[in-house]
Amino acid sequence: MQKTKLLLGRSARAWRSVRMASSGVTRRDPLANKVALVTASTDGIGFAIARRLAQDGAHVVVSSRKQQNVDRAVAALQAEGLSVTGTVCHVGKAEDRERLVATAVKLHGGIDILVSNAAVNPFFGSLMDTTEEVWDKFWMDKAKEESMKETLRISRIGKPEECAGVVSFMCSEDASYITGETVVVGGGTPSRL
């Protein structure tokens, strides 16, 4: 009985330690002095990623296809005391991508982290910016949301911040020994690659 209590006590302490480390309680600014360039980062998942990287110490360059979105995101994040700048970029245009990289290099001397939110979305079947208007209109439809949750066998749709923590971890030295892995942030959604 005493051995069981001792093991349970150690397990509980170890779990608390892991939980504290994953929440950033034990380490401050794991991305200090890093420069992060995040595409499609003025709303949704991209915005949450930009915020988290900046909260974790990175200098972040946000981008979007529309200047007003860039201005709004930069103002919101700077109001939180975060180191953020931004520029217009349509990732489908080479000249916009070049300008985005040039902006980051000019302002910060280089780029340490690149997070691209352009992806093939299986629900829409084309290359798209997952944080733009189409995505927002998809989740505004409650009937489609409920159908999606039922199809994927999940109880709720994830929040952008739930993706951001994983991205920040993967960009940090804490993930330096992780290679060739796929991290699925899917709330238990069955997934196979």
Disulfide bonds with the S-S distance in Angstrom:
none
